[in-house]
Amino acid sequence: MAFKNTSAIKPFEKRIYLSSPTMHGDEARYMMEAYETNWMSTVGENINEVERITCEKIGCKYSVALSAGTAALHMAMKLAGLKLYGQADVGHGTLEGKRVFASDMTFGATVNPIVYEGGIPVFIDTEYDTWNMDPEALEKAFEIYPEVKLVVMAHLYGTPSKIDELKAVCDKYGAIIIEDAAESLGAKYKSKFVYNCPDGDRGRRANAYWRETGSFGKYNCISFNGNKIITGSAGGMLLTDNLDAANKVRKWSTQARENAAWYQHEELGYNYRMSNVIAGVIRGQYPHLEEHIAQKKAIYERYKEGLKELPVSMNPYDEENSEPNFWLSCLIIDEEAMCKQVRGEKDVCYVKEQGKSCPTEILEAIASINAEGRPIWKPMHMQPIYRMHGFITKEGNGRARTNAYIAGSAEDVGMDIFNRGLCLPSDNKMTAEQQDRIIEVIRACFE
Ligand SMILES: Cc1ncc(COP(=O)(O)O)c(C=O)c1O
């Protein structure tokens, strides 16, 4: 069944994207500086500057500029594995055979680096308040697997997780946190914990205070991928308060050379360092981060207002204790307003019902006017590659929970949000008039 634009809403001449790069001019100047000074390499002033600016912005002591957020996450896993389980033999990962708890509703790059290091991801279900890792499910996971010592958490679509609750559970079980802030650069969270000890260890304090996402875990990551809130066209960073960790990543990411006149190696190296040309783009983007966040917030608020009469709600956040970067605006359809939608591995169909709709119909409607939406990131426990991996909900083991002889179904929050939610066009260059047209076409789906 395909959506028909019966209200004849005019398509946009130029496509409205989900989230595309927005350049301002200084990016080209810094790139040219790299060219003219011949620092066309993985060293240079642009790299030094973006590392300095990032530490200042996030409030972390050290940052290491890398080729991608995925590379940063890989380095974070390796650091955590080394700290927890010691040096691995060559050809073996530092997390080999070890379970690692991970956000379930996230992009694959949050969890794949666990596997690069030989680890076994166990997925933790999502909560409805922020669409991030559920602290209750995390607690259940530690009850089932008390030996686990590493937790990787993402802040989906730029919305901070319930960081204090998650951290309290991790502290109780003595686990290290890796924070994937790839989507949430510039998002803030009001925490009750102090985060200023040399080794990144923490205590509690009476008054909550604001901190940036990417400053809560022991080893954290941000991304400058082309679709992110600011971009270098590619790029990422490892963030930490630990000098030894930062130095290790500088070494590993530049082929792990020992201090000798010739190429001398005692451990496995990678070619993960950021180019000074890419760093020039990021350097030119940083002064515009707050402006991009303000534009994205205005888009979120406009959707919220424009869709308020419909049986939908926006991706939620904790208004008192968090300030997202509003990277992507999303909606979720009320259960009663969902028409039948069936998704296979790659195909989907739905049965239109008057007054009801589904993400597929809305995405088709948006596409019919030349704008780009996207399904919610499909949860990791539903991905074929991870189909046999553990999945823990707040009720306990999320696999094999139903019984053919007993009525009832198992709760699976991630699957529910995936079924009923979608990402809306959230490009910061979209005008209010263009956004109104998108809102109009969404309204038409519920007629
Ligand atoms: C949550 C999340 N983690 C990690 C990444 C990986 O970042 P990169 O594309 O820079 O490798 C992305 C996006 O690309 C992401 O959305």
The ligand as a MOL file (V3000), in Angstrom:
LIG
                    3D

  0  0  0     0  0            999 V3000
M  V30 BEGIN CTAB
M  V30 COUNTS 16 16 0 0 0
M  V30 BEGIN ATOM
M  V30 1 C 25.4300 6.4900 18.1590 0
M  V30 2 C 26.5660 6.4840 17.1760 0
M  V30 3 N 27.7280 5.9220 17.5580 0
M  V30 4 C 28.7910 5.8990 16.7420 0
M  V30 5 C 28.7280 6.4490 15.4860 0
M  V30 6 C 29.9310 6.3170 14.6280 0
M  V30 7 O 30.5160 7.5290 14.3060 0
M  V30 8 P 31.3570 7.6680 12.9420 0
M  V30 9 O 30.3650 7.6830 11.8170 0
M  V30 10 O 32.0630 8.9610 13.1050 0
M  V30 11 O 32.2780 6.5080 12.8620 0
M  V30 12 C 27.5340 7.0500 15.0520 0
M  V30 13 C 27.3390 7.6610 13.7460 0
M  V30 14 O 27.8660 7.6890 12.7790 0
M  V30 15 C 26.4200 7.0550 15.9200 0
M  V30 16 O 25.2700 7.5980 15.5360 0
M  V30 END ATOM
M  V30 BEGIN BOND
M  V30 1 1 1 2
M  V30 2 1 2 3
M  V30 3 2 2 15
M  V30 4 2 3 4
M  V30 5 1 4 5
M  V30 6 1 5 6
M  V30 7 2 5 12
M  V30 8 1 6 7
M  V30 9 1 7 8
M  V30 10 2 8 9
M  V30 11 1 8 10
M  V30 12 1 8 11
M  V30 13 1 12 13
M  V30 14 1 12 15
M  V30 15 2 13 14
M  V30 16 1 15 16
M  V30 END BOND
M  V30 END CTAB
M  END
